[in-house]
Amino acid sequence: MHASVGDRLVVEAHTDSQRRREAEVLEVRGQDGGPPYLVRWEDGHESLAFPGPDAHVVPAQS
């Protein structure tokens, strides 16, 4: 996985009772754009994310 500041991290739902989550990448702490990422979730909460196989990155639009 590769991300840049401003990209969106999207975590897909596992079940019908869960919902898809999205966050803005604020900082890339791994080498060459890799995780972990400091992100801001839709609710404003910031956390360090180590994305799993259910996540993907949507590049920021220029």
Secondary structure, DSSP 8 states (H G I E B T S, - for coil): ----TT-EEEE--SSTTS--EEEEEEEE-SGGG-S-EEEEETTS-EEEE---TTEEEE----
